Amino acid sequence: MVTIAETKSADLVSEFAKYLRKIKSQYSLALITSAPEAAVEPILQKVGCSDLFDYVYTSPVNEQPSKKELLQEFIEKHGKPKFYIGHGDKDILSCKELGILSITVNWVSKGEHHGDYQADTVKNLEKLLFKLF
């Protein structure tokens, strides 16, 4: 686990953040993370992304719901997302179980499970989303 004090701007994939800012006018952006809520906003502020997401779903401090539970909560309140961008095996499997189109990004880490689509770079992700939507 990364602590707030350890987080640096260099930890952010700045090209990805720039791309998200670019598509923010076209899409509502959601951050759905099982990280504790007390850590997420300070980290987003520290890396300059506190204004990036329209919705932020986090785990309560003393709980750790699964990614699937957080996605289900999001769907109940806002409907099924058009797509999910992520890299964790649990994330991708949860999306498959819930029928959410998923895009695996491999610039962070590579898991065993792959989403409906894969992107090895932010540029590839941009091309893929342009082609799909």
NORMOKA-V369141 format. One record per pair of residues at least 24 apart in sequence whose C-alpha atoms are under 10 Angstrom apart, sorted by the first residue. I is the first residue (numbers start at 1). J is the second residue. D is the distance in Angstrom with one decimal. If there is no record, write none. Layout:
BEGIN
I;J;D + I;J;D
END
This chain:
BEGIN
1;35;9.0 + 2;35;10.0 + 2;39;9.4 + 2;43;9.6 + 3;39;7.7 + 3;40;10.0 + 3;43;8.5 + 4;38;9.9 + 4;39;6.7 + 4;40;8.6 + 4;41;9.7 + 4;42;6.9 + 4;43;5.7 + 4;44;9.5 + 4;46;8.0 + 5;42;9.7 + 5;43;8.8 + 5;46;9.3 + 6;43;9.6 + 7;42;9.8 + 7;43;6.9 + 7;44;9.6 + 7;46;7.4 + 7;47;7.8 + 8;43;8.7 + 8;46;7.2 + 8;47;6.6 + 9;43;9.5 + 9;44;9.7 + 9;45;9.9 + 9;46;6.9 + 9;47;4.7 + 9;48;7.7 + 9;49;9.9 + 10;47;8.1 + 11;47;8.0 + 12;44;9.6 + 12;47;6.7 + 12;48;9.2 + 12;49;9.3 + 13;47;9.9 + 13;107;9.0 + 13;108;8.7 + 13;122;9.1 + 14;47;9.3 + 14;48;10.0 + 14;122;9.9 + 15;121;9.3 + 15;122;6.7 + 15;123;8.7 + 16;121;8.9 + 16;122;5.9 + 16;123;8.9 + 16;125;9.2 + 16;126;9.5 + 17;47;9.9 + 17;48;9.4 + 17;49;7.7 + 17;52;8.2 + 17;122;9.6 + 18;49;10.0 + 18;52;9.8 + 18;122;9.7 + 19;122;7.6 + 19;123;8.8 + 19;125;9.3 + 19;126;7.6 + 20;52;7.6 + 20;53;9.0 + 20;122;10.0 + 20;126;9.7 + 21;49;9.4 + 21;51;9.4 + 21;52;6.7 + 21;53;9.2 + 23;126;9.4 + 23;129;10.0 + 24;52;7.7 + 24;53;8.3 + 24;54;8.8 + 27;54;9.3 + 27;82;9.1 + 28;52;9.7 + 28;53;7.5 + 28;54;5.9 + 28;55;7.9 + 28;81;9.3 + 28;82;9.8 + 29;53;5.0 + 29;54;5.3 + 29;55;6.5 + 29;56;8.7 + 29;81;9.4 + 29;84;9.9 + 30;54;5.8 + 30;55;4.5 + 30;56;5.7 + 30;57;7.5 + 30;74;9.1 + 30;81;8.9 + 30;84;9.1 + 31;55;6.3 + 31;56;4.8 + 31;57;6.1 + 31;58;8.1 + 31;84;9.7 + 31;85;9.8 + 32;56;6.0 + 32;57;4.6 + 32;58;6.2 + 32;59;9.1 + 32;67;7.6 + 32;68;10.0 + 32;70;6.8 + 32;71;7.1 + 32;74;8.3 + 32;84;9.5 + 32;86;9.9 + 32;91;9.7 + 33;57;6.2 + 33;58;5.1 + 33;59;7.1 + 33;65;9.6 + 33;66;9.1 + 33;67;6.9 + 33;70;7.7 + 33;71;9.2 + 33;91;9.4 + 34;58;5.4 + 34;59;5.1 + 34;60;8.7 + 34;63;9.2 + 34;64;6.4 + 34;65;6.6 + 34;66;6.7 + 34;67;6.1 + 34;68;9.7 + 34;69;9.5 + 34;70;7.6 + 35;59;5.8 + 35;60;8.5 + 35;61;8.6 + 35;63;9.8 + 35;64;7.8 + 35;65;9.5 + 35;67;9.9 + 36;60;5.7 + 36;61;5.1 + 36;62;8.1 + 36;63;8.0 + 36;64;7.7 + 36;65;9.9 + 37;61;6.2 + 37;62;9.8 + 66;90;8.4 + 66;91;9.0 + 66;94;8.9 + 67;91;6.1 + 67;92;9.4 + 67;93;9.5 + 67;94;6.7 + 67;95;9.0 + 68;92;9.6 + 68;93;8.6 + 68;94;5.0 + 68;95;7.4 + 68;96;9.9 + 68;97;8.3 + 68;98;7.9 + 69;94;8.8 + 70;94;9.8 + 71;95;8.0 + 71;98;8.3 + 71;100;9.5 + 72;98;7.9 + 82;133;9.6 + 83;116;9.7 + 83;129;9.6 + 84;115;9.0 + 84;116;9.9 + 85;115;8.8 + 85;117;9.5 + 85;118;9.3 + 85;119;9.5 + 85;125;9.3 + 86;114;9.8 + 86;115;8.5 + 86;118;9.7 + 87;111;6.9 + 87;112;9.9 + 87;113;8.8 + 87;114;8.2 + 87;115;8.5 + 87;118;9.5 + 88;112;8.9 + 88;113;8.1 + 88;114;9.1 + 88;115;9.9 + 89;113;5.4 + 89;114;7.6 + 89;115;9.0 + 91;115;9.2 + 92;116;8.9 + 103;128;9.2 + 103;129;9.5
END
